[in-house]
Amino acid sequence: MPKAPPPRRATLDGEEFILLSPDEYERLDASRRQVGAALARVRQVSHALGTARTALDAVDAVLADAACTCADAGKCAICLIRAARAGYP
């Protein structure tokens, strides 16, 4: 993959600027929009994960107080759910 050309720099009133062609600016703007959209999706997934963790914490609390009905045979729903949850923090 070829290296990007060095940026064109200009100084105006003692302040340095990077000069972009219209095509470069459009590509930069498109990249910014893509990053913004990806960030929005990450926030949605993060929120959904937080909601799922809260629900699982509630399930764990209920399971901690639930009485097993299968006499430790591991066949009742409570035992099956506990076994499924045991592998996941």
C-alpha positions in Angstrom: 0.0 0.0 0.0 1.5 3.3 -1.0 2.3 5.8 1.7 0.2 8.9 2.0 1.8 12.1 0.7 3.0 14.5 3.3 0.4 17.2 4.1 0.7 20.6 2.5 1.2 23.2 5.2 0.6 26.9 5.2 1.2 29.6 7.8 -1.2 32.5 8.1 -0.7 35.2 10.8 1.7 32.9 12.6 -0.7 30.0 12.7 0.0 26.7 10.8 -2.7 25.1 8.7 -3.0 21.9 6.7 -4.3 22.4 3.2 -6.7 19.9 1.7 -8.0 19.6 -1.8 -11.8 19.3 -2.1 -11.6 15.6 -2.7 -9.4 15.1 0.4 -11.8 17.1 2.4 -14.8 15.0 1.2 -13.0 11.8 2.1 -12.1 13.2 5.5 -15.7 14.2 6.1 -17.0 10.8 4.9 -14.6 9.1 7.3 -15.8 11.3 10.2 -19.4 10.4 9.5 -18.5 6.7 9.4 -16.7 6.9 12.7 -19.7 8.8 14.2 -22.1 6.1 13.0 -19.9 3.3 14.4 -19.7 5.1 17.7 -23.5 5.4 17.9 -23.7 1.6 17.2 -21.1 0.9 20.0 -23.2 3.0 22.4 -26.3 1.1 21.6 -24.6 -2.3 22.1 -23.0 -1.0 25.3 -26.4 0.1 26.6 -28.0 -3.3 25.6 -25.1 -5.1 27.4 -25.7 -3.1 30.5 -29.4 -4.0 30.4 -28.6 -7.6 29.9 -26.1 -7.6 32.8 -28.7 -6.0 35.1 -31.3 -8.7 34.1 -28.8 -11.5 34.7 -27.9 -10.0 38.1 -31.6 -10.2 39.0 -31.8 -13.8 37.8 -28.8 -14.6 39.9 -30.4 -13.0 42.9 -33.6 -15.1 42.4 -31.6 -18.3 41.9 -29.6 -17.7 45.1 -32.9 -17.8 47.0 -34.7 -20.5 45.0 -35.1 -23.9 46.4 -34.1 -26.9 44.3 -37.0 -29.3 43.7 -35.1 -32.2 42.1 -33.1 -33.3 45.2 -29.7 -32.4 43.6 -30.4 -34.6 40.5 -29.7 -31.5 38.3 -32.9 -32.0 36.3 -35.0 -29.1 37.5 -35.1 -25.7 35.8 -33.3 -24.1 38.7 -30.4 -26.5 38.5 -30.2 -26.2 34.7 -30.2 -22.4 34.8 -27.6 -22.4 37.6 -25.4 -24.8 35.6 -25.7 -22.6 32.5 -24.9 -19.4 34.5 -21.9 -21.1 36.2 -19.7 -20.8 33.2 -20.3 -17.1 32.7 -19.4 -14.2 35.1 
